[in-house]
Amino acid sequence: MAQVELRDVVKKFGSTQVVHGTNLTIEDNEFIVLVGPSGCGKSTILRMIAGLESVSGGEIRIADKPINEVDPVDRNVAMVFQNYALYPHMTVFDNMAFSLKMAGDSKQEILRKVNEAAEILELSPYLNRKPAELSGGQRQRVAMGRAIVRQPSVFLFDEPLSNLDAQLRTQMRMELKKLHLKMKTTTIYVTHDQVEAMTLADKIVILKDGFIQQVGSPVEVFERPANRFVAGFIGNPPINMLPGVFHREGESSSVTMGALTLPVPEARNLQDNQRVLVGIRPDAIKAGDSVTRFPKEWRFTVDVVVAEILGGQSLLEFTAGKNTMIAELEGRILARQGESMELGFDLNRLLFFDPETELALY
Amino acid sequence: MRRRITPATIGLYLLLVLLAVAYLMPAYLTFVTALKFPADISLPQSWEFPKDVNYSSFSEAFALLKGNIANSVILVVAATLLSTVLGSLNGYVFSKWKFPGSEIIFTLFLFGMFIPYQVILIPLFQTLRAMNLYGGLPGLILAHVVYGLPITSLIFRNFYAQIPDSLMESATLDGARFFSIYTRIIFPLSIPGFVVTSLWQFTQIWNEFLWGICLTRHADNPITVGLAQLAGGQAVSWNLPMAGSILAALPVLLIYIVLGRYFIRGLLAGSVKE
């Protein structure tokens, strides 16, 4: 149980700086996800917190104590690695008991703690097996078991699910979430997968090139992204991003993208004729019955390029006024190329970005 | 698919058989001579199989070489053990605890592999004398340990390079340090590495002659030197050195038969993704 605080944390490898003065507070019991493309510095930050990398500048504090110079083992953190890093010559029991043995716990104490963790993770039948005799999901659970037996104040996860197949990944993701609800330990989780970030996090930290782009709840970063990068990185299918020009005529305002003009309902702090990037989430576009709920001016006839049916949902690629966009629609859309179709745009959810600075304009 | 037998394949196999026979000829000669009585040994009949088989050559040769065999066993066991354990520690440092300049030091280490025994004989002799180790087994053991370190360090370094760093990091977070990581994680995973290096060192040291004869007194001579002395007199009973050669070759032969497959496996370890 501990708060983790990063104050102007810098990391340099030789002369290359990869983390540039990061400030971040992770509250007690919080599940925070660091997400970003590879090379964004997310793993480096995690490894600095673990003590596997030195801190080049700034300070990291756990439970209000500076830990820059504290040995990894004394930071009371536990880490789950991408490749699990199980000791191949030890049984599941010994793998989980290793840290306790190192700490000098008594035999009974070790037995009790390991059995308790094995119980939680449903690993009890496998305690005498070696890692090679386990499935991917079981190995993953052993890695987690090894972390929880220590009862650390902070859990660190470094892309723990990326070695699993898609189905198992979804299942383990839920188990992780449940585990956190049960244990309530401060958790810092690194991933490049925005779905994992959205589903697991209390708070998402989006990183790019060693800079924090935005910190916020999953809904916040989805609906109110701080910049173009966040808008594009979060959300699947990705946001439609189109260049346009903003117009203001008295009380009413609109935005023109090629041959398509959309009314802008909210009063925005934009100038007449200002060039903008317009972001439209694929799920902000509706078809079928839900179209009728939108005012007439929010409905548009578009040309279908291709429709993909994903079971209960469909992805529709279409053109509207020479702009190609993707919509994520409920139900099965049966449409052929070249067909016309009426779609409704939830224009309250329009996002605007400055084409130069790429910052969001609200 | 059946392979077609062409004149080329016949020619190839003929050549291989010829080479194999040529290669085995000395072994055959050694074997038949060892089984003869001294009186039956003569140049014209050297290829013939003995009429009366003399098994006592082996026991006689063993009696004569007993001391040398004991010396060689002590030498080989001590030197192999020390050079593999030290090589393993070196490999551990060179692969998992790199420090500024460690690559340069490792490269310098590797040069040691390419120095012939003869080149350093005189400095080695002087060094051992200065250390008061000349003439006995400990000096020879030390020489072989030092000389074995480049190859054992190299093999272990490459072997350990396949062990993921995350295992080390995980152990660090679990509270293990330099030596506890080695003894509890790295060493138990090193068996294939130890098999390869032990086999290599065992063979090298067991078969080594030059240092054996130059650096030890008579009483401490290893088997190779004892064998040479058996053949070195005026009137040689040739069955004895021949039987002695077979005795001397046995340990190396046996160890390859028993551990050979580990040797290949160890050398190839990690070359193929599991």
Interface residues (C-beta under 8 A of the other chain):
Chain A: A50 G51 L52 P72 V73 V77 A78 M79 F81 Q82 N83 A85 Y87 P88 H89 F98 S99 M102 A103 R146 R150
Chain B: P164 S166 L167 E169 S170 A171 T172 L173 D174 G175 A176 S180 R184 I185 P188 L189
